[in-house]
Amino acid sequence: MGGPAKAVQKVVSLPEKIVSAAVKTAEAVAEDPLPVIATVALISVGVPPELASAAVTAANGGDMQDIVTSAATAYVGGQAAEYAG
């Protein structure tokens, strides 16, 4: 399969990937809600989301790659939310 068919397949599979990621996130939160609660609590007292996310990841035993990924994901998410308005 190539050309237009491959492009259509990519477009069609994107919603599946988004839904799958959302389901995995919801399952993770349901399994262990404390990191989400801790992150929200830190943000509510003025800690920047990137630092809050990194701190919670570190407190939960994440290694340096996990901590950096957590901070970067929070940053990108915040920028995307700002852009989306």
Contacts in CASP RR format, 6 or more apart in sequence:
PFRMAT RR
TARGET T0000
AUTHOR 0000-0000-0000
METHOD contacts of the structure
MODEL  1
MGGPAKAVQKVVSLPEKIVSAAVKTAEAVAEDPLPVIATVALISVGVPPE
LASAAVTAANGGDMQDIVTSAATAYVGGQAAEYAG
1 9 0 8 1.000
29 36 0 8 1.000
35 56 0 8 1.000
35 57 0 8 1.000
35 60 0 8 1.000
38 52 0 8 1.000
38 56 0 8 1.000
38 59 0 8 1.000
39 49 0 8 1.000
39 52 0 8 1.000
39 53 0 8 1.000
39 56 0 8 1.000
42 51 0 8 1.000
42 52 0 8 1.000
42 55 0 8 1.000
42 56 0 8 1.000
43 49 0 8 1.000
43 52 0 8 1.000
47 55 0 8 1.000
49 74 0 8 1.000
49 75 0 8 1.000
49 78 0 8 1.000
50 71 0 8 1.000
50 72 0 8 1.000
50 74 0 8 1.000
50 75 0 8 1.000
51 71 0 8 1.000
52 74 0 8 1.000
53 70 0 8 1.000
53 71 0 8 1.000
53 73 0 8 1.000
53 74 0 8 1.000
54 67 0 8 1.000
54 68 0 8 1.000
54 70 0 8 1.000
54 71 0 8 1.000
54 74 0 8 1.000
56 70 0 8 1.000
57 66 0 8 1.000
57 67 0 8 1.000
57 70 0 8 1.000
57 71 0 8 1.000
58 67 0 8 1.000
END
